[in-house]
Amino acid sequence: MNLFDLTGKVAAVIGGGSGIGAAVARGAAAQGAAVVILDANEVAAQSVAAPIGAAAAGLDIRDARAVAAAIDAVVRDRGSLDIVICTPSINVRKPILQYAEEEFDRVVEVNLKGSFNVLQAAGRVMTAQRRGSIVIFSSIRSQVVEPGQSVYAMTKAGIVQLVRTAAAEFGAFSVRVNAVAPGVVETPLTAPIKAHADWYAAYANKSALKRWATAEEMVGPTLFLASDAASYVTGTILFADGGWTAVDGRFTPPGM
């Protein structure tokens, strides 16, 4: 019964101002963690933090020095850092031949460089204290793609390899590093899809469960990896995708 209990743990949830990050922050607090929400939108972070008794601050994960300072501040203010969860990402859906350099840089800087900055800053603290769990968000797009997903998919695949390498390097210090790979989740990032009924339905029908996920359905997989329930789990990618990557057929044969 205590495997998922986070009482006494300090958890920094980066991207906790909205979407999956907000749901995870609430879930971690409900499991007893002392939560610190860090988000590019400080006002949003504060609005999520206030009802759950969490702390909040602004953070641009593209800035390595700011990330290191924010992580150090959590340790200074809370005395330790047990869990770091990093959810932010952006996407520019365009064919490769239409991608602008500025768009490429923007997606890579948030998704890949930002995740690296968090992993590096958290890793320095956790390897020194010889404990901790880091969870970075990847995506089904690390494995499967569609037109318009080139740069986003590239960054999400890169996160998988970052996580695996960090797990290899940090394991000797009892620090675990894992990734969650959601399928289609109803968040601000996917709002443009929901606005198109055919597109929304096509994504729902692609999963084995024939529906989208809610942000709250990412809480369990994330907190599993963060908690002692996953004490021997590191270097892995946990797909919370409703069976999307398991089912590759678009046609059900007759008689099935």
N, C-alpha and C positions, 0 to 999 in steps of 0.2 A: 504493500500500500504506500510505502514511502519512496519508491523508486523515482517517481515524478515530482516529489516534493522539492521545491526550490527555497525553502525557508533558510535564511542565513546566507543565501547566495546574492551576489551583486551582479546584475545583468544590464549591460548597455545595449539598447536596441536602436540601431542606426537606421533611419528611415521610418521611425515610429510615429510620425505625424499624420500618416494616412495609410489606407489600404492594408496590405498584409502586415506591414510593420506595426501599425496601430493595433491590429488584432493580436499580434504576438506580444506586444507590450502589455496589453490587458490580460492576456493569458498568463504571462510570466508573473505579473503582480498577483493574480488570483492563486497561483501556486506558491506564493510566499516570498518571491524574490524582491529585493530592493532594486527598483527599476530606474534607469536613467535613459531618457529618450533624447536622442540627438537627431536633428533633422535640418535640412536646408531651410525649411520654413519654420522658424522658431515659434511663431504664433500658433501654428498648427500643433507643434510638439507640446506646447504648454496646454493647449485645449484637451489633448489626450491625457497628458500627465496629471492634471489637476484632480479629476474624479478618482484616480487610482492611487493617489498619494505618491506619485513618482516625481523625480526631478526632470528638468528639461533644459535644453540649450540648443542654439543654432550650430550647424556644422555643414561645411561644404567638403564632401569627401574627396574632391579633386585636389585639395590643398593638403599635401602630406604633412606639413608642419602643423596645420590646424588640427588634423586628425590625431597626431601624436600628442598635442597639447590637450585635446579633449579627453583622450584615454588616460593621460597622466592625471588630469583633474579628477576623473572618476576615482582613481586609486587614492589620490590625496584626500578627497572628501569622504569617501566611503571606506577606506582602509584596505580594500582589495578589489579584484576584478575577476569574477568567476566565469562569466558568460559574455560573449560578444556576438550579436546577431546583426548581419548587414543585409538589408533588403533593397536599397535604391537601385533603380535602373531606368533608362530611357530608351526609346526606339524611334527611329525615323524609317518609315516603310517606303522604300523606293527601289526600283531596279538598279542594279549595279551601274549601268551606263548613265544613269541620271543622278548618281550620288555626287554631292558637292564635297569638297575637301573640308569645309567648315562643319558639315553634318557628320562626316566620318569622325573628325576630331572630337566633336561633342559627345557622340555615343561612346567612343572608346575611352574618353577621359572620365566619364561618369561610371560606366559599367565595369571596365577593366582596370583602369588606373585607380579609380576610387576603391574598388574591392581590394586591390593590391595594397593601397595605403592603409586600409583598415586591418588587413591581415598582418602587415608588417608591424604596425603600432601595437596591436593586441598581442602579437607573438612575442615582441620584446618584453612586454610586461609579464606575460604568462610563463614564458620559459624561465624568466628570472625567479618567479615565485613557485615554479615547478608544479603548476596545476592550471586547469582551465579548459573551456570548450568554446570553439569558434564555429559559427554556422554562417556560411555565405550563400546567397541565393543565386542559383543558376536558372535553368529553364529546360523544358523539353526541346527548345531550339538549339540546345547544345548537341542534340543527337539527330533531330529531324528538322527539315526546313520547308519553306514554300517561297515562291517569288516575293521579293521585297524584303527579305529577312537577312540579307547577307551580313551586314555589319553587326547587327544585334546578335545573330547566331554565332558569329565569330567570337564576340566578347563572352557569350555564355559558355561556349566550349572552352575558351581560355580560362574561365573561372574554375572549371572542373580540374584542369591541369594545375592551376595554382593551388587548389585545395589538396590535391594529391601530393604535390611537392611539399607543401607546408606540413602535411601529416607526416611525411617521411622525415622531415627535418626537426619537427617539434616533438615527435613521439617519445624520444629519449628523455624528455623533460615532463612527461605525463600530461602533455597538452594535446587535446584531440581537435581535429579540424575536419569538418564535413560540409556538404552542400545539400540544399533542398532544391529540387527541380519541379516547380509547379507546371501544370498544364494551363488551361485557360481559366483565369480567375477574374471575377468581377471586381475591378479596381479602377481608379482614375486612369491608369495606363491603358486599359482596354476599353474605356468608354467610347472611343470612336467606332469600335467594332459593334458594340451593343446598339449603336444608333442605326446600323444597317441590319434589318431583320434577316435577310438571306444569309449574310455573313455570320451573324450571331448563331443562327440555326445550324449552319454548316459545321461550325466549331463544336457545338453541343453534340451533334450526331457523330462526330469523329471519335469521341471518347466511348469507351465501353459502357459507361454509365449514362450516356446520352444527355448530359447536362454540363453546365459550367459549375465551377467550384465557387464557394464564397470565401472571402478572406479568412473567415473564422476556421475554415477547414484546413488551413495551413498551420494553425497553431499547434495541433497535436504532433505532426511530423517534426516541426521545428523544436518544440520543447522536448520531444523524445531525444533528439540528438544533443540538446543542451544539457539534459539531465543525467543523473547517475544510471538511469535505465539503459543508457547507451555507453556504459563505461568501457566497453571493449569494441566500440565502433569508431573507426577513424579512417579518413581517406576515402570515404564513400560518397555516392550521390544518391539521395533518396528521392525517387520519383513520386510525387503526389499529383498524378495527372489523370486520374479516373480511367486508367488503362490505355491512354492515348498511344504511348510508345509500344504497347504490347500488341495492339491490333493494327495490322498494316493493310488489311483489305478494305476496299471501298465497295465491294459487291458481295452479297450473300448468295452462295450457290443454291440452285434449286433443291428443295427438299431439306434444307438445313433449318 
